[in-house]
Every structure is written in C-alpha cells, then in structure tokens.
C-alpha cells in the first residue's frame, strides 16, 4: 500500500478482487441450494449443489490464506472474529 489512504495496489489489489469474486461465487452457490436443493444438479452438471458449494468454499479459503500470507490480515484476527461469531450464533440461532 503506497497511497496516503492506504489504497491497495499491485498484488494486494489483485488478491482482494479475487477474494471478492470468490465471496460472490459462494453466495451464488448458496442461492442455488436454497432454490433447487442441496443434492440437485444443474443441466450438464455432474456434481451436486453441495459439492459445488464445497469447491467454492475451498476457493474462498485459499484466497483467505493468500491474504494472510501477504499480511493483509492475520490468522489470529480471523480466529478471534470466528470465536465472536460462534458466541453470537449460540445466542441468537433459532435452530440449534
């Protein structure tokens, strides 16, 4: 980051763009599961929606790891946020 506002450039910018795209692909696959079902397959598609979601989450996980590697955020910060989310879900989820 070289800008006074710390706007990312170069590798950081590229990784953030791909991270954003992977988030959108996870979102799209979740939408397909909600519309068509977990075990449904699309036309000309052998994998189930659940398998496709797992693949997209794997892609997202890889991009998160890449962002950690370049120091965009830390694994510790992610774990702290995950623990806070666990506690919040434990408190607020209607279906447990």
Secondary structure, DSSP 8 states (H G I E B T S, - for coil): --STT----HHHHHHHHHHHHHHHHHHHHHHHHHHH-SS---TT--S-HHHHHHHHHHHHHHHHHHHHHTTSS-HHHHHHHHHHHHHHHHHH-S--
